[in-house]
């Protein structure tokens, strides 16, 4: 029991608070589907063709939660009908900037 309490304290202290990982599941018919893992998703930016399209994307909670804190999100974005670079930018749990980049034809 003490080990679990220590683990939870370390987890809380060292910030399981930001975004831990972003995985692109699919890009079909100009629709991006990705999984976002983390509690605080405020730092998430989706940029396509050098334009911020974050506001036109949808985030839906999609993971089982044992303490009513959502840690998995499903991101869905409709992409414009042009070939360009897709960037997903976010801050990780240590507040370091991360970026996932993919060229979409």
SULHU-V309020 format. One record per residue. OMEGA is omega in whole degrees, 0 to 359 (NA if undefined). Layout:
omega:OMEGA
omega:OMEGA
//
This chain:
omega:180
omega:180
omega:180
omega:180
omega:178
omega:178
omega:180
omega:177
omega:178
omega:179
omega:179
omega:183
omega:184
omega:162
omega:165
omega:191
omega:182
omega:178
omega:181
omega:185
omega:173
omega:179
omega:174
omega:179
omega:181
omega:171
omega:181
omega:178
omega:178
omega:177
omega:177
omega:173
omega:182
omega:174
omega:178
omega:182
omega:178
omega:182
omega:187
omega:184
omega:182
omega:183
omega:185
omega:175
omega:175
omega:184
omega:178
omega:181
omega:181
omega:176
omega:178
omega:180
omega:183
omega:183
omega:179
omega:178
omega:179
omega:175
omega:181
omega:177
omega:184
omega:178
omega:176
omega:181
omega:180
omega:180
omega:180
omega:172
omega:183
omega:181
omega:177
omega:182
omega:175
omega:181
omega:177
omega:180
omega:171
omega:183
omega:176
omega:185
omega:176
omega:176
omega:181
omega:180
omega:175
omega:176
omega:172
omega:182
omega:179
omega:173
omega:180
omega:185
omega:176
omega:181
omega:175
omega:179
omega:177
omega:182
omega:175
omega:185
omega:178
omega:176
omega:182
omega:179
omega:NA
//
